[in-house]
């Protein structure tokens, strides 16, 4: 049972790493746009908490 659980955990890690690989295939413009959206979201969150 321990062996099966370890295999399942490894598969979960592989699935969790998939978005990272898709991010590596994005163009520079898409990465900048994505980071801009993330930064805007963080600023909105900060303003919502402090405001």
Helices and strands as residue ranges (DSSP letters): H 2-24, H 28-50
